[in-house]
């Protein structure tokens, strides 16, 4: 009860502040805006949007790497490598502070000491790009980036000219963000916290009118203490959706069903189960993608099913597509137009992205870092390349994957791989010994399951092993939520 009262009070206060900020920002003419932590996906995207609106934009970060560094360079945005007080010597009109920054950061301390105007990325996005639009938000633990990219492309093909901000580079647009004249704005609704001064999930800021809720699992162990904490955050967010809006939710996910009890908005459930309002049937996956049929509750099978085809693989991508189909229909987009968009959809960088082939060996890159995402990605690639040996290479890097919370699930997630390669834990010094993922135990369990498994602390050793042991026809699937030493390109150049 106290938590809810405090959240509502904070929300009221921040909305009042945001209203004042909205007026001042929208009256700005080519102001200087500095992004501290600019290479985060959302930060880089927003920086580009503001640059295209005529503002002077610059930034700083200590982790400058593609694809966001490429996006910033393409838009002539200067990035300082490293955080420093001197980066703010030319005083900006506004500082946008990324959620990776905390007290003690030189630029955070400078902003507070000099009393410079500052704001979070999520709040800026809300007030400058989302407010006044019909806001479509894609949430859930997995699949947000692919689903929001697919949704944006369907609306684009339907000539809705949507604005969007997505947590990855949507290949059809060649960017992660667009500022468009249409009435819709599509946002990937991240549950991660907003900033050091605002610990609410980012999606609280996105004024959702229509929502896709794909799934719910425990993640972000550095932010949430338990699955119940995550559920509470989603419950609070659902209260922000108006009664004339729509919630499109995974009807097969028990955790999602539990959260939906807090909804004040009409709900349409999708999935494979008979209790769902919209179901996918007869799913077939091959090298060219996935085919499936869609049946609405109360309709008769075969006579009233609609057939769809995706260029993506995996059952989880069918679920992603179901959410998109429902929102498209709700907004007057025909199934024919949706299928045409599916046919031309090019996916997202770092989501089952084929980086290239060398000597008959395919090298894929994927952002997967949660055991469920790892399992589903391996399964999808195996279905796409039936009969080929799959070598899964994983970097435990995220704040959840370096911990032993999901250790047993991680072991299970590799069960379809023919060989598994792990590298050493990222940011080991920040995790107490008793909380760390036990890589040797993971490897031992995999070997007991007759799966070849290895640990190499250095990227060079992984590449050397793969060069020696890979053969024509193999598929190498590399998974990490970081740059992983540019292992993909280096491997292709070595094979």
C-alpha positions, 0 to 999 in steps of 0.5 A: 500500500505504502509503495503504491502511494509513494509511486503515485505521489512521485508520478504526480510530482514528476508529471508536473515537472515534466509539463513545465519542461515540455513547454520550455523544450518545445520552445527551444530553437537549436539548443545545445544538448549533451547526452551523458551515456550517449552510446546506450541504444535509447540514448543514441536513438534520441540523440539522433531524433533531436539532431534531426529536429535541428538541435546541436547534439553531442555526448560522452560515453566510456563504451563506444562501439557499434552499432550505436557508435556507427549510427551517431557517426552517420549523423555527425554527432560528436562523442567524447570517449570517457566521462569528464567534467571538462565535457561540460565546460561548454555549458549545454542548455540541457543534459540528458543523463543515461540510466547507466550513470550514478552518483560519483560519475564526473558528469553527474557530479558536475551537473549537480554542482553547477545546477545544470538542467538535466532529465532522463532519456525516457522523460524527454522521449515522452514529452518531446515525441510521444505526447499528443500521439497514439502511443503503442508500447511493446513490453515483456521480458523477451522479444520486445525489439523484434516485435516493436520493429515488426509492428513499426514496419507493418504500420509503415507498409500501411502508410501510417507513417509512425514515429518509433524508438526501438532498442536495436537497428531495424533493418527495414529503416536502417535506424532505431528511431524515426520522427514521423508526422503520423498519429502513432508513436511506437516504443519498446517499453523497457522495464529497466530503471529510468535514471539514478534520480528516478528508479521507476521502469522506463515504460512508466513514461511512455503514455501507453494507449495500446500495449503488447505484453509478450511474457514475464520472467525474472530478469535485471537482478541488479534492479529487481529483487524478485519476480514479484517485484517485476510483476508489481512494476507491470501492475502499476504500469497497466494502471496508466492505460486508458479504458479506451485503450487495448492490452494485447497479452500472451495468454499462455504465460502464467505470470502475465495472467497474474499481472493482468488482474490489475488491468482497467483496459480491455484485454485480448489474449494471444497464444497457442492455448485454447483459452486464448482469444487469438490462437496460432495453429499448425506452425511449420518452420523451415529454412525460409522461415515460419508458416502458421494459421490464426484463429479467432476465438468463437470462429470455426477452424479451417473456414475462418483461419487466416494464413500467415508466413514469417521470414523469422524462425521459432515459436516465440517469433510466432507469438511476437507476430500474433501481438502485431497482427492483433494491434494491426487489426485494431487500427484498421490494417488489413491482414493482406497488408500485414502479410505484405509487411511480413514478407518484406521484413528484414528483422533487427541487427543482433537478433538471429543476424547472419553475419556471414559465411566462410568456407561453408560455416555460418556465423550468427549474432544474437543479443540473447542473454537470458536462459529462455532467450538462449533456449529459444534462439538455439531452437530457432536456428536449429529449426532453420538449419536442420541437420547441421551441427550448431556451436553455441558461444555465450558471453555471460555479461548481463547483470542477471547472467553473471549470477547463479540465479538461473544457473540450472535454467542456463544449463537446460537452455543449451540442450539442443546445441551440439557444442557449447563455448562459454567465456569468463564472467563479465564484471566479476569484481562487482558480484559477490562470490556466493552469487556468481554463476559457476561456469565449471559446474555448467560445463560439467553438467553439459558434458554429463548430458553428452554435449561438448562444452568448453571455457575460454577466458579470451576471445582469441582462444575461442576463435582459435578453437573454432578455426581448428574444429569447425567444418563446412556445414557448421553453424556458429551462434554467438550470443552476448548483450555486449560487443564481445570483442568483435568476435563475429567479424574476427571469426569470419576473417579467420575461418 
